[in-house]
Amino acid sequence: MIHRPRRAALVALATAVLAAACSNGSGLARDASVDDRTTEVAASPTTTVTPSPPTATVPSPTATPTPTATTPIDLAGAGDPYFPLLGNGGYDVVRYDVALSANPSTTTAIAVRTTVTATATSALTSFHLDLAGMTIGSVTVDGTAAAFRREGDELVVTPPRAVGAGATFVTAVDYAGTPQPLTDAELTRLGWLRAGDATFVVSEPNGAHSWLASSDHPSDKASFSYRIDVPDGVTAAANGRLVSAESRNGRTTWVWDAPEPMATYLATVAIGSFTVVDGGAAGGVRIRHVVPTSLTQPLTSTFARTGEMIDVLSSMFGPYPFSDYGALVIDARLGYALETQTLSLFDRQIALSSSTQTFQVHELAHQWFGNSVTPRAWRDVWLNEGFATYAESLWRERTETGFDIDATMRALARRPYAPIGDPEPSGLFGRNVYDRGALTLHALRRTVGDDAFFRTIRAWATQYAHANASTDDFTRLASRVSGTDVAPLIDAWLNADPMPALPG
């Protein structure tokens, strides 16, 4: 997950914790920059160039039953109070097929056809997609032109025929332009970004719809495919597995496929001077890294322990939940890392730092916790960050002789942390969520014992694999597996002020 380098307290904490971790094993590091230098990422400049939308195959339409009534629900949002207009009601997305064309050496504009295959959860005479800016060329539903209008960042589509409840329907949206970065509550720029000659995507929590026509909320997960058309000599990477890279008439089409369900904030594209490095395999997981070509040699060494990390975390959490994994490195100082699904993003500074191993474990742990098991609502983000932060110490407990996880947690618990059960949008990625989330898990472990704790974690990762879940779901599962009512314990650790003392 992202940490914000502009916040001096967070930067000071990260630096101090990294130093402590190196000196006495009593600190936790997280996915933040270790200094406070100015980011090199710049918003893409506005351009008047609008390339023609690329062609993409529209799947055959699916027959739809006649609806019995217009949907009675609010279509413009998934009901998350933190982001009321993100996601959309009335349907569930099954798959996104993204066809994208870029000419990065001459323009920052892109042309996109996003094909959205969805199942109606209610009868629909119209429906919404999230999309900010861009110029829309056309919209079709099941291969037939559909009426559309813009309402802010909402694209309202009226299909030529109503869609019946339970029917599968296919919407293709052609659009073009220069995606303009959006901002989150901490004013961090998100979406389609540029650093040097590379463009890349960072979307957590609310930036995906700056470039992707979508239902932009983690409760609506879907599989993805990408066809990215760029000039020869330019590499285009995305989530999942590289299927092909075919050159014709001076351009190369890179095809990537991500079949497992994915939240939109985890979708990424990177275009630039990259090399795809084969990292072998671990436990049946194919490892590949996408790194700046000029840094291929040092970064290949940097990520040499990825297979070992997968094996160690799998021994605790259960099988790695995807087919592929690897790192995407951006040759700039961004100040954060991000768990983009199957292709975690790191900046140059983090990737080459002495503490990179800690960051690597954090983002890898997110593949289980956050990516596979995804919160239903953003207020439960501790289920992502607490698990990933605790995994840093679990890795050290398994791989470093003499590492004392209890001492590490006791040292962490000396600091005051505000409640995290409802962190508000501005607190989603603050130290409270990361550290108090990790302490909540350690308190649970100390209460129920190692056997019940690790059975709980494995059951959590298995029962909710590729799905959405909440804090209440975790509490019920932990109580059932351990045979102990842990609801009061978890509630106190998430919500009590002041924070409880660690058990034992």
VOGU-3710 file (C-alpha; in Angstrom, 3 decimals, decimal comma):
1> mihrprraal> 0,000/0,000/0,000  1,037/3,601/-0,480  2,642/5,732/2,183  2,890/9,460/1,572  6,391/10,998/1,667  5,162/14,581/2,025  4,031/13,931/5,593  7,114/14,701/7,693  5,986/12,577/10,635  5,598/9,516/8,452
11> valatavlaa> 8,952/10,038/6,811  10,684/10,516/10,138  8,985/7,390/11,449  9,958/5,341/8,418  13,575/6,462/8,668  13,749/5,772/12,398  12,067/2,400/12,065  14,368/1,327/9,262  17,369/2,284/11,369  15,977/0,386/14,353
21> acsngsglar> 15,228/-2,654/12,253  18,829/-2,721/11,057  20,331/-2,122/14,499  18,270/-4,084/17,026  15,358/-5,839/15,323  12,760/-3,839/17,240  11,084/-1,889/14,436  8,831/-2,345/11,447  9,378/-0,808/8,044  6,646/-0,097/5,567
31> dasvddrtte> 6,149/0,815/1,948  7,330/4,410/2,224  10,239/6,402/0,947  13,147/6,707/3,355  13,624/10,372/2,658  11,555/13,450/1,879  12,938/14,529/-1,465  10,624/15,904/-4,072  8,913/13,372/-6,282  9,996/13,234/-9,912
41> vaasptttvt> 6,566/12,228/-11,168  4,889/14,972/-13,162  1,349/15,214/-14,395  1,131/14,549/-18,099  0,903/17,878/-19,957  -2,289/18,739/-21,715  -2,261/17,990/-25,417  -4,640/18,667/-28,241  -3,693/15,457/-30,015  -6,553/12,946/-29,982
51> pspptatvps> -5,591/9,666/-31,647  -8,206/7,471/-33,210  -9,539/4,796/-30,875  -7,963/1,389/-31,453  -10,043/-1,416/-32,787  -10,978/-4,246/-30,459  -13,139/-7,287/-30,858  -16,498/-6,954/-29,138  -17,699/-10,266/-27,698  -20,859/-11,746/-29,109
61> ptatptptat> -23,948/-10,307/-27,441  -25,743/-12,382/-24,888  -29,488/-12,805/-25,106  -31,230/-10,896/-22,336  -34,633/-11,617/-20,873  -37,236/-8,881/-20,816  -36,951/-6,924/-17,568  -39,942/-6,713/-15,305  -39,182/-3,311/-13,820  -36,683/-0,495/-13,765
71> tpidlagagd> -34,093/-1,003/-11,075  -35,093/0,726/-7,832  -31,528/1,188/-6,584  -29,115/4,114/-6,785  -26,957/3,394/-9,829  -24,287/6,034/-9,222  -22,161/4,404/-6,519  -21,473/1,199/-4,614  -22,637/2,620/-1,280  -19,210/3,278/0,280
81> pyfpllgngg> -19,488/6,383/2,500  -15,813/7,189/1,946  -16,278/7,422/-1,846  -20,033/7,719/-2,514  -19,769/7,864/-6,307  -17,161/5,138/-6,801  -18,445/1,842/-8,108  -21,898/1,494/-9,555  -25,154/-0,211/-8,685  -27,263/-2,613/-10,719
91> ydvvrydval> -24,587/-4,895/-12,126  -21,483/-6,920/-11,330  -18,486/-6,730/-13,672  -17,137/-10,084/-14,836  -14,288/-8,967/-17,098  -12,510/-5,943/-18,531  -10,821/-6,200/-21,936  -8,643/-3,140/-22,410  -7,271/-2,225/-25,840  -4,937/0,764/-25,555
101> sanpstttai> -2,785/2,621/-28,061  0,039/4,997/-27,098  2,810/6,970/-28,817  4,898/7,963/-25,789  7,720/9,671/-27,672  5,415/12,194/-29,346  2,340/12,611/-27,120  0,996/11,739/-23,689  -2,451/11,083/-25,112  -3,806/7,561/-25,325
111> avrttvtata> -6,685/5,941/-27,180  -8,634/3,223/-25,416  -11,425/0,790/-25,995  -12,573/-0,744/-22,727  -14,970/-3,639/-23,117  -16,889/-4,386/-19,930  -18,650/-7,722/-19,566  -21,108/-7,613/-16,666  -24,089/-9,390/-15,142  -27,144/-7,319/-14,260
121> tsaltsfhld> -28,142/-7,692/-10,618  -31,338/-5,793/-11,275  -33,356/-4,854/-14,358  -31,629/-1,906/-16,067  -32,916/0,695/-18,454  -29,704/2,661/-17,861  -26,491/2,191/-15,902  -23,345/4,059/-14,869  -19,608/3,661/-15,448  -16,901/5,698/-13,717
131> lagmtigsvt> -14,703/7,729/-16,084  -13,090/11,114/-15,498  -12,270/13,397/-18,425  -11,279/11,901/-21,782  -13,249/12,377/-25,030  -15,774/9,637/-25,651  -16,150/8,527/-29,255  -18,833/5,871/-28,964  -20,572/3,439/-26,620  -22,164/0,156/-27,633
141> vdgtaaafrr> -24,111/-2,377/-25,615  -24,174/-5,911/-27,002  -22,775/-4,576/-30,273  -25,437/-1,897/-30,822  -24,895/1,849/-30,411  -26,120/3,154/-27,056  -27,012/6,656/-25,904  -24,750/8,170/-23,253  -24,211/11,359/-21,277  -21,694/12,685/-18,759
151> egdelvvtpp> -22,553/13,647/-15,174  -19,230/14,703/-13,689  -17,086/11,571/-13,459  -20,115/9,363/-14,163  -20,789/8,018/-17,669  -24,511/7,262/-17,878  -25,356/4,703/-20,569  -28,820/4,010/-21,925  -28,807/0,759/-23,933  -31,082/0,392/-26,966
161> ravgagatfv> -32,930/-2,396/-25,131  -33,408/-2,756/-21,397  -31,204/-5,360/-19,706  -33,012/-7,973/-17,658  -32,009/-8,961/-14,148  -29,543/-11,855/-14,298  -28,548/-11,177/-17,903  -24,957/-10,836/-19,070  -24,324/-7,774/-21,228  -21,252/-6,349/-22,959
171> tavdyagtpq> -20,476/-2,626/-23,083  -17,679/-1,214/-25,251  -16,526/2,377/-24,654  -14,151/4,117/-27,090  -12,401/7,177/-25,683  -9,188/9,152/-26,121  -7,178/12,015/-24,683  -4,614/12,688/-21,975  -5,677/11,208/-18,619  -5,386/13,853/-15,934
181> pltdaeltrl> -4,261/12,679/-12,490  -6,851/12,608/-9,723  -6,064/13,134/-6,029  -6,973/11,304/-2,870  -7,807/12,816/0,507  -4,092/13,364/1,192  -3,682/15,208/-2,132  -1,521/12,470/-3,615  -1,773/12,358/-7,402  -3,206/9,112/-8,726
191> gwlragdatf> -3,988/7,518/-12,059  -1,975/7,732/-15,277  1,412/9,238/-14,337  4,706/9,953/-16,066  8,318/9,711/-14,866  11,078/10,329/-17,396  10,238/8,353/-20,527  7,916/5,977/-18,648  4,183/6,179/-18,094  2,573/4,050/-15,416
201> vvsepngahs> -0,570/3,686/-13,330  -1,002/4,183/-9,562  -4,680/4,139/-8,562  -5,198/3,320/-4,885  -7,709/4,243/-3,648  -9,688/6,266/-6,173  -7,604/6,876/-9,298  -8,466/4,049/-11,710  -11,349/5,856/-13,397  -8,967/8,597/-14,545
211> wlassdhpsd> -7,983/6,241/-17,390  -10,263/3,182/-17,167  -14,012/3,167/-17,839  -15,018/0,962/-14,936  -16,941/0,244/-11,771  -14,169/1,733/-9,663  -14,695/0,195/-6,240  -12,974/-2,842/-4,648  -16,317/-4,563/-4,026  -16,665/-5,132/-7,796
221> kasfsyridv> -13,705/-7,342/-8,782  -13,221/-8,747/-12,282  -10,666/-10,433/-14,514  -8,647/-8,296/-16,948  -6,972/-8,605/-20,319  -4,841/-5,959/-22,028  -3,820/-5,349/-25,652  -1,346/-2,460/-25,583  -0,184/-1,075/-28,927  3,100/0,902/-28,847
231> pdgvtaaang> 5,969/1,684/-31,238  8,594/-1,022/-31,738  11,317/-0,803/-29,105  8,911/0,276/-26,366  7,819/-2,229/-23,716  4,261/-2,337/-22,387  3,533/-4,272/-19,198  0,394/-4,969/-17,186  -0,994/-7,310/-14,556  -0,972/-11,061/-15,087
241> rlvsaesrng> 0,954/-13,117/-17,599  2,577/-11,959/-20,829  0,724/-13,834/-23,569  2,449/-12,389/-26,631  4,336/-9,434/-28,089  3,825/-9,236/-31,826  5,358/-6,624/-34,134  3,782/-5,388/-37,362  4,370/-2,241/-39,417  6,647/-0,631/-36,868
251> rttwvwdape> 4,397/-1,237/-33,846  4,233/-3,954/-31,213  1,088/-5,221/-29,517  1,743/-6,525/-26,009  -0,962/-8,870/-24,714  -1,277/-9,546/-20,970  -3,918/-11,652/-19,266  -4,966/-11,528/-15,591  -7,658/-14,189/-15,174  -8,149/-13,985/-11,405
261> pmatylatva> -10,565/-11,344/-10,061  -8,956/-7,964/-9,411  -10,105/-4,682/-7,898  -9,710/-1,732/-10,256  -7,314/0,090/-7,907  -4,850/-2,782/-8,407  -4,894/-2,636/-12,213  -1,741/-1,174/-13,744  -0,096/-0,433/-17,077  3,537/0,606/-17,572
271> igsftvvdgg> 4,984/1,791/-20,886  8,605/2,719/-21,515  12,172/1,426/-21,678  11,661/-1,721/-19,636  13,018/-5,244/-19,781  10,924/-8,252/-18,749  13,220/-10,466/-16,626  12,442/-14,155/-16,173  12,795/-14,885/-12,454  12,097/-18,609/-12,636
281> aaggvrirhv> 9,359/-20,215/-10,557  8,468/-20,989/-6,943  5,824/-23,516/-5,979  4,323/-23,384/-9,440  4,232/-19,565/-9,469  5,875/-17,977/-12,477  8,139/-15,069/-11,467  8,850/-12,212/-13,861  10,046/-8,702/-13,152  9,614/-5,570/-15,274
291> vptsltqplt> 12,585/-3,271/-14,699  14,159/-0,235/-16,376  16,518/-1,601/-19,010  19,397/0,511/-17,691  19,037/-1,094/-14,236  18,476/-4,700/-15,290  21,631/-6,103/-13,707  21,397/-4,600/-10,188  17,640/-5,113/-9,976  17,876/-8,764/-10,995
301> stfartgemi> 20,048/-9,246/-7,930  17,758/-7,098/-5,769  14,782/-9,385/-6,352  16,700/-12,666/-6,254  14,915/-13,829/-3,070  11,381/-13,440/-4,468  10,930/-17,207/-4,811  12,061/-17,770/-1,223  9,648/-15,098/-0,017  6,765/-16,775/-1,838
311> dvlssmfgpy> 7,672/-20,117/-0,261  7,951/-18,726/3,275  4,733/-16,714/3,140  2,898/-19,641/1,530  3,952/-21,862/4,432  2,088/-19,489/6,774  -0,798/-18,159/4,681  -1,515/-21,038/2,317  -0,828/-21,287/-1,431  0,020/-18,085/-3,277
321> pfsdygalvi> -3,343/-17,028/-4,788  -2,270/-16,153/-8,348  -0,376/-17,725/-11,230  2,308/-15,048/-11,574  4,264/-12,589/-9,475  7,022/-10,052/-9,822  8,131/-6,462/-9,386  7,637/-3,418/-11,572  10,334/-0,803/-10,916  9,939/2,829/-11,945
331> darlgyalet> 13,189/4,726/-12,475  12,260/7,695/-10,272  11,882/8,675/-6,636  8,175/8,279/-6,035  8,200/7,809/-2,277  6,019/4,707/-2,163  5,470/1,131/-3,211  2,145/-0,384/-4,236  0,792/-3,924/-4,337  -0,530/-3,781/-7,914
341> qtlslfdrqi> -1,856/-7,295/-8,439  0,803/-9,857/-9,459  3,188/-6,968/-10,339  4,040/-4,924/-7,247  5,308/-1,433/-8,018  8,504/-0,047/-6,450  10,418/3,125/-7,103  14,176/3,065/-7,809  15,099/4,267/-4,321  13,117/1,581/-2,474
351> alssstqtfq> 14,203/-1,171/-4,872  17,886/-0,376/-4,391  17,791/0,517/-0,685  19,293/-1,615/2,073  15,770/-2,167/3,401  14,230/-3,315/0,121  13,644/-6,834/1,465  11,162/-5,520/4,046  9,249/-3,587/1,416  9,247/-6,590/-0,898
361> vhelahqwfg> 7,723/-8,819/1,779  5,079/-6,193/2,580  3,888/-5,907/-1,017  4,046/-9,666/-1,562  1,901/-10,269/1,549  -0,706/-7,946/0,060  -1,244/-10,444/-2,752  -3,023/-12,599/-0,152  -4,382/-9,791/2,015  -5,892/-6,956/0,015
371> nsvtprawrd> -5,595/-8,405/-3,472  -7,079/-11,897/-3,111  -9,065/-11,200/0,071  -10,311/-7,660/-0,535  -12,318/-5,456/1,853  -15,938/-4,781/0,934  -15,528/-1,160/2,021  -12,539/1,151/2,410  -13,046/1,635/6,155  -11,752/-1,938/6,637
381> vwlnegfaty> -8,374/-1,139/5,040  -6,621/-2,383/8,201  -7,313/-5,883/6,858  -4,897/-5,007/4,050  -2,271/-2,962/5,848  -2,269/-4,664/9,224  -1,657/-8,068/7,649  1,051/-6,790/5,290  2,828/-4,925/8,098  2,671/-7,932/10,438
391> aeslwrerte> 4,024/-10,104/7,612  7,249/-8,086/7,707  7,940/-9,424/11,198  6,598/-12,896/10,420  9,163/-13,116/7,597  11,964/-12,091/9,942  10,724/-14,540/12,570  11,049/-17,338/10,008  14,339/-16,296/8,397  16,451/-14,457/11,024
401> tgfdidatmr> 17,995/-16,395/13,895  17,284/-14,693/17,188  14,573/-12,340/15,917  12,123/-11,714/18,760  8,703/-10,817/17,387  7,285/-10,196/20,868  9,991/-7,634/21,598  9,339/-5,988/18,242  5,611/-5,702/18,932  6,148/-4,462/22,487
411> alarrpyapi> 8,410/-1,714/21,158  5,806/-0,776/18,575  3,053/-0,723/21,198  4,871/1,968/23,219  3,727/4,524/20,660  0,195/5,958/20,871  -2,087/5,036/17,971  -5,550/6,401/17,295  -8,446/4,002/16,653  -8,496/2,456/13,177
421> gdpepsglfg> -11,951/0,889/12,938  -13,141/3,936/10,986  -10,016/5,829/9,871  -11,761/8,329/7,527  -10,496/8,864/3,960  -7,642/11,090/5,153  -6,364/8,364/7,472  -6,559/5,326/5,195  -2,789/5,057/4,802  -1,494/6,573/8,000
431> rnvydrgalt> 0,808/4,893/10,514  -2,160/4,155/12,797  -3,695/1,752/10,278  -0,408/0,003/9,528  1,011/-0,352/13,010  -2,134/-0,721/15,098  -3,411/-3,182/12,505  -0,278/-5,305/12,992  -0,623/-5,035/16,768  -4,246/-6,190/16,536
441> lhalrrtvgd> -3,087/-9,374/14,853  -0,299/-9,926/17,369  -2,759/-9,422/20,228  -5,003/-12,052/18,643  -2,047/-14,415/18,305  -1,033/-13,953/21,950  -4,622/-14,585/23,041  -5,513/-17,709/21,037  -2,028/-19,219/20,618  0,058/-19,915/17,554
451> daffrtiraw> -1,834/-22,979/16,351  -5,256/-21,308/16,348  -3,840/-18,052/15,005  -2,175/-19,557/11,951  -5,163/-21,808/11,284  -7,281/-18,642/11,349  -4,998/-16,819/8,908  -4,953/-19,738/6,482  -8,731/-20,117/6,725  -9,149/-16,368/6,070
461> atqyahanas> -6,971/-16,541/2,965  -8,739/-19,694/1,729  -12,389/-19,053/2,542  -12,402/-15,543/1,050  -9,910/-16,109/-1,786  -10,656/-13,845/-4,760  -13,637/-12,387/-2,901  -14,579/-9,532/-0,586  -14,880/-9,628/3,192  -15,218/-7,351/6,197
471> tddftrlasr> -13,930/-6,958/9,736  -17,071/-8,688/10,991  -16,315/-11,634/8,683  -12,787/-11,873/10,070  -14,004/-11,671/13,660  -16,560/-14,434/13,159  -14,036/-16,678/11,431  -11,373/-16,131/14,096  -13,890/-16,915/16,829  -15,020/-20,090/15,084
481> vsgtdvapli> -11,535/-21,396/14,320  -10,098/-20,598/17,756  -13,168/-21,674/19,708  -12,985/-18,369/21,577  -15,176/-15,281/21,261  -12,551/-12,792/20,108  -15,031/-10,054/19,157  -14,372/-7,953/22,299  -10,608/-8,261/21,777  -10,669/-7,224/18,112
491> dawlnadpmp> -13,168/-4,440/18,752  -10,992/-2,987/21,511  -7,860/-3,136/19,401  -9,572/-1,404/16,503  -11,675/1,137/18,365  -10,621/1,689/21,993  -9,014/4,994/22,932  -6,492/4,703/24,438  -5,195/1,547/22,786  -5,199/-1,611/24,956
501> alpg> -2,051/-3,229/26,303  -0,712/-6,301/24,540  -1,843/-9,545/26,218  0,672/-11,408/28,322
//
